[in-house]
Structure formats: structure tokens, C-alpha cells
Amino acid sequence: MNKSDIKKLLSNMCCSECKKDFDEESIVILRNEKDLIVIQIVCSNCGKSFGIAFLGTAGVKGDENKPLEFQTCPKPIDYDDVIEAHNFIDKLEKDWSKYIPDELKNK
């Protein structure tokens, strides 16, 4: 796994401080072993550090040109989803726990 592969993971992400997209210069590889890569993410524009990430690469299938496959994920939770969940919970009856299956109640 190299910086351009990691950059693909960071696509659609930007610095929360200056809003600049992460680029290959934002990725500092601290350690690269057979099944593990340790990286630090630092904004190449303003220098804000986003901490260290441990990426396990064991079992990642792909050839040299396609090390990762990206999946389409559901849309992120937005403001309307939170309001909808709040309204749902707010309208629950006092005995709402009757809807929880018995095998899950004491876990």
C-alpha cells in the first residue's frame, strides 16, 4: 500500500480547519509492514494534525494496480435524520420496552 492508495481512502475528506482537500503530502507513513501500515494525517496547507491511523492490510485482495475496492455506502446521517429519530423516540409509549425481544433485554 502506498500514498496514492491511501489518498483514495481520504478522497471526499478535507481539513476541518482550512477546508483544503487531503493530498499525498497530507499522509506521513510512519511504519509499513507486511500486514500493517501506520500513518499520520496532517493538513498540507495549515498543518493541523488529525492523529495516527493503523490500517490493517491482511486479507486485502487485489493486484498491484488495484489494491482496494471501494463500496457505495449509504448517505451520512443528516439533520433531518436526527430530528426524525428524536420525534420517533419522543412519541414512544411509557412501556416501549415491550417491543424489545426478551433475549435482548438482559444483555
C-alpha positions as CSV (number, residue, x, y, z in Angstrom):
1,M,0.0,0.0,0.0
2,N,1.4,3.4,-1.0
3,K,0.5,7.0,-0.5
4,S,-1.7,7.1,-3.7
5,D,-3.7,4.1,-2.4
6,I,-4.1,5.8,1.0
7,K,-5.1,9.1,-0.7
8,K,-8.0,7.2,-2.3
9,L,-9.3,6.4,1.2
10,L,-9.1,10.1,2.0
11,S,-10.9,11.2,-1.1
12,N,-14.0,13.3,-0.3
13,M,-12.3,14.3,3.0
14,C,-10.9,17.7,3.8
15,C,-9.3,19.6,6.7
16,S,-11.9,20.7,9.2
17,E,-9.8,23.8,9.9
18,C,-9.0,25.3,6.4
19,K,-11.2,23.0,4.2
20,K,-8.4,22.0,1.9
21,D,-8.7,18.5,0.4
22,F,-6.2,16.0,1.7
23,D,-3.5,15.2,-0.8
24,E,-0.5,12.8,-0.8
25,E,1.5,15.4,1.1
26,S,-1.1,15.1,3.9
27,I,-0.1,11.5,4.5
28,V,3.0,10.6,6.6
29,I,3.8,6.9,6.6
30,L,5.3,6.1,10.0
31,R,5.6,2.4,9.5
32,N,4.9,0.0,6.7
33,E,5.0,-3.7,7.4
34,K,3.6,-6.8,5.7
35,D,0.0,-6.6,7.1
36,L,0.0,-3.2,8.8
37,I,0.6,0.4,7.8
38,V,0.8,3.2,10.3
39,I,0.1,6.7,9.0
40,Q,-0.3,10.2,10.3
41,I,-2.7,12.6,8.6
42,V,-1.5,16.3,8.6
43,C,-3.1,19.0,6.5
44,S,-0.5,20.1,4.0
45,N,-2.0,23.6,3.9
46,C,-2.4,24.6,7.5
47,G,-0.5,21.9,9.4
48,K,-3.4,20.7,11.6
49,S,-2.8,17.1,12.7
50,F,-5.6,14.5,12.6
51,G,-3.8,11.9,14.5
52,I,-2.4,8.5,13.7
53,A,-4.2,5.6,12.0
54,F,-3.4,1.9,11.9
55,L,-4.5,0.3,8.7
56,G,-4.6,-3.5,8.6
57,T,-3.9,-4.8,5.1
58,A,-4.1,-8.6,5.9
59,G,-6.7,-10.2,3.6
60,V,-7.0,-7.2,1.3
61,K,-7.4,-8.8,-2.1
62,G,-6.3,-7.2,-5.3
63,D,-3.5,-6.9,-7.7
64,E,-0.7,-4.4,-7.7
65,N,-2.8,-1.9,-9.7
66,K,-6.0,-2.3,-7.7
67,P,-5.2,-2.8,-4.0
68,L,-8.5,-1.6,-2.7
69,E,-12.1,-1.8,-3.8
70,F,-14.5,0.9,-2.8
71,Q,-18.1,0.3,-2.0
72,T,-21.0,2.6,-2.2
73,C,-22.1,3.5,1.3
74,P,-25.4,4.8,2.5
75,K,-25.6,8.6,2.7
76,P,-24.4,10.1,6.0
77,I,-26.8,10.8,8.7
78,D,-28.1,14.4,8.3
79,Y,-30.0,16.9,10.4
80,D,-33.4,15.6,9.2
81,D,-32.5,12.0,10.2
82,V,-31.7,13.2,13.8
83,I,-35.0,15.1,14.0
84,E,-36.9,12.1,12.7
85,A,-35.2,9.8,15.3
86,H,-36.0,12.4,18.1
87,N,-39.6,12.6,17.1
88,F,-39.9,8.8,16.9
89,I,-38.4,8.4,20.4
90,D,-40.4,11.3,21.8
91,K,-43.7,9.5,20.7
92,L,-42.9,6.2,22.3
93,E,-45.2,5.0,24.9
94,K,-44.1,4.5,28.5
95,D,-44.0,0.8,28.1
96,W,-41.7,1.0,24.9
97,S,-39.5,-1.8,26.2
98,K,-42.3,-4.3,25.3
99,Y,-41.0,-4.0,21.7
100,I,-37.5,-5.3,22.6
101,P,-37.3,-9.1,22.2
102,D,-36.8,-10.9,25.5
103,E,-33.5,-12.4,24.5
104,L,-32.0,-8.9,24.1
105,K,-33.4,-7.3,27.3
106,N,-30.7,-8.6,29.7
107,K,-27.6,-8.1,27.6
